[in-house]
Amino acid sequence: MKAITTLLATGLLLATAPAPANDIDYAQSRIGFTFKQMNVPVEGSFRKFRAQMRFDDKRPEASRAEIEVDLTSIDTGAPDGDAEAQRKPWFDTATNPTAKFVSSGVKRLAPDRYEITGKLTIKGRARDLKVPVELTRAGATRNFAGNFVLKRLEFAIGEGPWADVETVADEVQVRFRIVQRVAGAKP
């Protein structure tokens, strides 16, 4: 009887455990950015992030997304730039190693075009965000792509002398593409 109880308990635990968030194809996904330093565009990206997405084609308003970016994985194209971006005046990764977006709503704007609302938190500062997203399907994957403008000073990114927008512009263009494998879809 004890073996049956253990087996049932194990089965119940597995049945109620959340599905692993390994449906994201990280090798094909990307989060990048462009900002201007002394009016010269500088591009970069984050090499590591984690995304949990539940998308419902029939009821997009029931969809959810949570994306956590490892700020220590910044790639500015220069090791010195990567190290500087992690210092206290910028991301302060010793205290705040991640940025996080949690959706609160999804609205269909047109076929395969959506607006996702939610909170973006960087350096302990949370701000409301609306992000336009375009969805394309390719075989057994969904590609979510979009971009938005982040005002770095709202998140205290670049404090002290770096708050001067003549040196580093306040606006940062963020671009993303997240590729999700669809369970049961044929490639």
Secondary structure as UniProt FT lines:
FT   HELIX           2..16
FT   TURN            26..28
FT   STRAND          30..37
FT   TURN            38..39
FT   STRAND          40..46
FT   STRAND          49..54
FT   HELIX           60..62
FT   STRAND          64..70
FT   HELIX           71..73
FT   STRAND          74..75
FT   HELIX           79..86
FT   TURN            88..91
FT   TURN            93..95
FT   STRAND          98..110
FT   TURN            111..112
FT   STRAND          113..122
FT   TURN            123..124
FT   STRAND          125..138
FT   TURN            139..140
FT   STRAND          141..151
FT   HELIX           152..155
FT   HELIX           160..163
FT   TURN            165..167
FT   STRAND          171..181
FT   TURN            183..184
//
